[in-house]
Amino acid sequence: MLKVESVSKLFNPGTVDEKIALMNAELHLKKGDFVTVIGSNGAGKSTLMNLISGVMKPDAGNISIDGNNVTLVPEHKRSQWIGRVFQDPMAGTAPRMTIEENMAIAYKRGLARGFSLGVTGKTRKIFREELHRLGIGLENRMGAKVGLLSGGERQALSLLMATFTRPQILLLDEHTAALDPARAELVTTLTEAIVRELNLTTLMVTHNMEQAIRLGNRLIMMDKGRIILQVDEDRKKDLTVERLLGEFEQISGKKMADDRVVLG
């Protein structure tokens, strides 16, 4: 479903500030794979997500989705295949628009834009049914401005909007990191349910090792722009935080010293 083949990205090439953001990344996801990504700050996790989504173009290598080479396809055109939820609850939605209006935008993602009415009786019913699935009462607040929602409510809405059109790839970029523990657990539970129900091919960046181990069927670890470890489904079942830390130290020759990495 998703293939990242020998993909590299340099920042400020040819200058004293040159930095390897990603080097020879190889990652293949089958349909329905749920892969968690862990790594220290600056490991290349967000760069990988930006390259897949089309925010950046790689300096080398290829990216394909469902057999289609999208390496040079711009971000707005990739949106027909990709849904993404960001770390910042303020991103991914329009705060001055209502829940209903935000849903209408998501509903038309990847379609030709025209001057037709954004919300009809039929689409309003669909929006209400989809919001009801979240279980947090947003279906009764469809006329509310999104900017008035709590961070957890906005992330839940962003998750729903990103998966509304059943994307072929779902990218979750530390989407619970900015939330308090209770809200983070709510969004995590919703994530598990939606990914499972829709059988979405998912790549999720997290700073929480326990979460990275608990969620999904595969795990990758990154360091200094490289994918240094890939754990398949069978190995992941028996993985613990201690073993994962041990793997990192053995491969990298150092301890993981990023304060943002939560052990559990």
C-alpha positions as CSV (number, residue, x, y, z in Angstrom):
1,M,0.0,0.0,0.0
2,L,2.8,2.4,1.0
3,K,6.4,2.1,-0.2
4,V,9.2,4.4,0.9
5,E,12.2,3.4,-1.1
6,S,15.8,4.7,-0.5
7,V,14.4,8.1,0.4
8,S,16.8,10.8,1.6
9,K,16.4,14.4,2.6
10,L,19.1,17.0,3.5
11,F,18.5,20.4,5.0
12,N,20.8,23.3,4.0
13,P,22.9,21.1,1.6
14,G,26.3,22.3,0.8
15,T,26.5,24.7,3.8
16,V,28.0,24.6,7.2
17,D,24.5,24.0,8.5
18,E,23.9,20.9,6.4
19,K,21.9,18.3,8.3
20,I,20.8,14.8,7.4
21,A,17.1,14.8,8.0
22,L,16.5,11.4,6.5
23,M,19.0,8.9,4.9
24,N,18.1,5.9,2.7
25,A,14.8,5.3,4.4
26,E,13.1,2.0,3.5
27,L,9.6,1.3,4.7
28,H,6.8,-0.9,3.2
29,L,3.3,-1.0,4.7
30,K,0.7,-3.5,3.6
31,K,-3.0,-2.7,3.5
32,G,-4.3,-2.6,7.1
33,D,-0.8,-2.2,8.7
34,F,-0.8,0.0,11.8
35,V,2.9,1.0,12.3
36,T,4.0,3.1,15.3
37,V,7.2,5.3,15.0
38,I,9.4,6.1,18.0
39,G,12.6,8.0,18.2
40,S,14.4,10.9,19.9
41,N,14.0,14.5,19.0
42,G,15.5,15.2,15.6
43,A,15.4,11.5,14.6
44,G,13.6,12.3,11.4
45,K,10.1,11.2,12.3
46,S,8.3,14.4,11.2
47,T,10.5,14.6,8.1
48,L,9.3,11.2,7.1
49,M,5.7,12.2,7.6
50,N,6.2,15.4,5.6
51,L,7.8,13.5,2.7
52,I,5.0,11.0,2.6
53,S,2.3,13.7,2.7
54,G,4.0,15.8,0.1
55,V,4.9,18.8,2.3
56,M,8.5,18.2,1.2
57,K,10.1,16.5,-1.8
58,P,12.9,14.0,-1.2
59,D,16.4,14.6,-2.6
60,A,16.6,11.0,-3.6
61,G,14.3,7.9,-3.6
62,N,10.7,7.2,-4.4
63,I,7.4,7.1,-2.6
64,S,4.4,5.2,-3.9
65,I,0.8,4.7,-2.7
66,D,-1.1,1.6,-3.9
67,G,1.3,1.2,-6.8
68,N,1.2,4.9,-7.9
69,N,4.5,6.8,-7.7
70,V,3.6,10.0,-5.8
71,T,7.2,11.3,-5.2
72,L,6.6,14.5,-7.2
73,V,2.9,14.8,-6.6
74,P,2.1,18.0,-4.6
75,E,0.5,17.8,-1.2
76,H,-3.0,19.1,-2.2
77,K,-3.3,16.3,-4.8
78,R,-2.1,13.6,-2.4
79,S,-4.9,14.6,0.0
80,Q,-7.2,12.3,-2.0
81,W,-5.2,9.3,-0.7
82,I,-3.8,10.6,2.6
83,G,-5.4,11.8,5.9
84,R,-3.3,13.5,8.5
85,V,-3.7,14.6,12.1
86,F,-1.1,16.9,13.6
87,Q,0.2,17.3,17.2
88,D,-1.3,20.8,17.5
89,P,-5.0,20.7,18.3
90,M,-5.3,24.1,16.5
91,A,-4.1,22.6,13.2
92,G,-6.2,20.6,10.8
93,T,-9.4,22.5,11.5
94,A,-10.7,26.0,10.8
95,P,-11.4,27.6,14.2
96,R,-13.7,30.3,13.0
97,M,-15.9,27.9,11.1
98,T,-18.5,25.6,12.7
99,I,-18.2,21.9,13.2
100,E,-20.6,21.3,10.4
101,E,-18.6,23.6,8.0
102,N,-15.4,21.9,8.9
103,M,-17.0,18.5,8.2
104,A,-18.2,19.8,4.8
105,I,-14.6,20.7,3.8
106,A,-13.4,17.2,4.9
107,Y,-16.2,15.6,3.0
108,K,-15.1,17.2,-0.3
109,R,-11.4,16.5,0.2
110,G,-9.8,15.3,-3.0
111,L,-12.9,16.1,-5.1
112,A,-13.2,18.8,-7.8
113,R,-14.3,22.1,-6.1
114,G,-17.3,23.9,-7.3
115,F,-20.0,26.4,-6.1
116,S,-22.5,23.8,-4.9
117,L,-24.0,24.3,-1.4
118,G,-21.6,23.0,1.2
119,V,-24.1,21.4,3.5
120,T,-27.4,19.8,2.4
121,G,-29.9,17.8,4.4
122,K,-28.3,14.6,3.2
123,T,-24.8,15.6,4.1
124,R,-25.9,17.0,7.5
125,K,-27.4,13.6,8.4
126,I,-24.1,11.9,7.4
127,F,-22.1,14.4,9.5
128,R,-24.4,13.8,12.5
129,E,-24.0,10.0,12.2
130,E,-20.3,10.3,11.9
131,L,-20.0,12.6,14.9
132,H,-22.2,10.3,17.0
133,R,-19.6,7.6,16.5
134,L,-17.1,9.7,18.6
135,G,-19.4,9.4,21.6
136,I,-18.6,12.8,23.0
137,G,-21.8,14.7,22.0
138,L,-20.4,16.8,19.1
139,E,-23.4,15.7,17.0
140,N,-25.5,18.0,19.2
141,R,-23.1,21.0,18.7
142,M,-22.7,21.1,14.9
143,G,-23.3,24.8,14.8
144,A,-20.6,25.6,17.4
145,K,-17.4,27.3,16.3
146,V,-14.5,24.8,16.4
147,G,-12.3,27.3,18.1
148,L,-14.6,27.0,21.2
149,L,-13.9,23.2,21.5
150,S,-11.4,21.8,24.0
151,G,-8.1,20.4,22.7
152,G,-9.3,16.8,23.1
153,E,-12.6,17.6,21.3
154,R,-10.7,19.3,18.4
155,Q,-8.3,16.3,18.1
156,A,-11.2,13.9,18.0
157,L,-12.9,16.0,15.3
158,S,-9.6,16.2,13.4
159,L,-9.3,12.5,13.6
160,L,-12.8,12.0,12.3
161,M,-12.2,14.6,9.5
162,A,-8.9,12.9,8.4
163,T,-10.7,9.5,8.1
164,F,-14.0,10.7,6.8
165,T,-13.3,9.8,3.2
166,R,-11.6,6.5,4.1
167,P,-8.0,7.5,3.0
168,Q,-5.6,4.9,1.8
169,I,-3.0,6.2,4.2
170,L,-3.6,7.7,7.7
171,L,-0.7,9.8,9.2
172,L,-0.8,10.5,12.9
173,D,1.9,12.9,13.9
174,E,2.1,12.8,17.7
175,H,-1.6,13.6,17.7
176,T,-2.0,13.0,21.5
177,A,1.2,14.7,22.7
178,A,-0.3,18.1,23.4
179,L,-3.3,16.7,25.4
180,D,-3.6,16.1,29.1
181,P,-3.5,12.3,30.1
182,A,-7.3,11.9,30.2
183,R,-7.9,13.6,26.8
184,A,-4.9,11.8,25.3
185,E,-6.4,8.4,26.4
186,L,-9.8,9.3,24.9
187,V,-8.2,10.2,21.5
188,T,-6.0,7.1,21.6
189,T,-9.1,4.9,22.2
190,L,-11.0,6.6,19.4
191,T,-7.9,6.1,17.2
192,E,-7.8,2.4,17.9
193,A,-11.5,2.0,17.2
194,I,-11.6,4.0,13.9
195,V,-8.4,2.4,12.5
196,R,-9.7,-1.1,13.4
197,E,-13.2,-0.5,12.1
198,L,-12.1,1.1,8.8
199,N,-9.0,-1.2,8.4
200,L,-6.9,1.9,7.7
201,T,-3.2,1.7,6.7
202,T,-1.7,3.8,9.5
203,L,1.6,5.4,10.4
204,M,1.7,6.9,13.8
205,V,4.5,8.9,15.4
206,T,4.6,8.9,19.1
207,H,6.9,10.0,21.9
208,N,5.4,7.4,24.3
209,M,7.2,4.1,24.2
210,E,4.4,2.2,26.0
211,Q,1.9,3.6,23.5
212,A,4.2,2.7,20.6
213,I,4.4,-0.9,21.9
214,R,0.7,-1.2,22.8
215,L,-0.8,0.1,19.6
216,G,-0.6,-1.3,16.1
217,N,0.9,-4.4,14.7
218,R,4.4,-3.2,13.8
219,L,6.9,-0.7,15.2
220,I,9.9,1.2,13.8
221,M,12.6,3.2,15.7
222,M,14.5,6.1,14.2
223,D,17.7,7.9,15.1
224,K,19.7,10.6,13.3
225,G,17.6,10.4,10.2
226,R,17.7,6.6,9.8
227,I,15.3,3.8,10.5
228,I,17.5,1.7,12.8
229,L,15.0,-0.9,13.9
230,Q,11.9,-2.5,12.5
231,V,9.8,-4.8,14.7
232,D,7.3,-7.1,13.0
233,E,4.0,-8.3,14.4
234,D,5.3,-11.5,16.0
235,R,8.2,-9.8,17.9
236,K,6.1,-6.9,18.9
237,K,3.7,-9.1,20.9
238,D,6.5,-9.8,23.4
239,L,8.2,-6.4,23.3
240,T,8.6,-4.4,26.5
241,V,9.8,-0.8,27.2
242,E,13.0,-2.3,28.7
243,R,13.7,-4.5,25.7
244,L,13.0,-1.6,23.3
245,L,15.5,0.6,25.2
246,G,18.0,-2.2,25.2
247,E,17.6,-2.6,21.4
248,F,18.1,1.1,20.9
249,E,21.3,1.2,23.1
250,Q,22.7,-1.9,21.4
251,I,22.2,-0.5,17.8
252,S,23.0,3.2,18.4
253,G,25.7,2.7,21.1
254,K,24.1,5.3,23.3
255,K,21.3,5.8,25.8
256,M,18.0,7.5,24.7
257,A,18.3,10.9,26.4
258,D,15.4,12.9,24.9
259,D,13.2,14.3,27.6
260,R,10.2,14.2,25.3
261,V,10.4,10.4,25.1
262,V,8.0,9.0,27.7
263,L,8.7,5.4,28.9
264,G,5.2,4.6,30.0
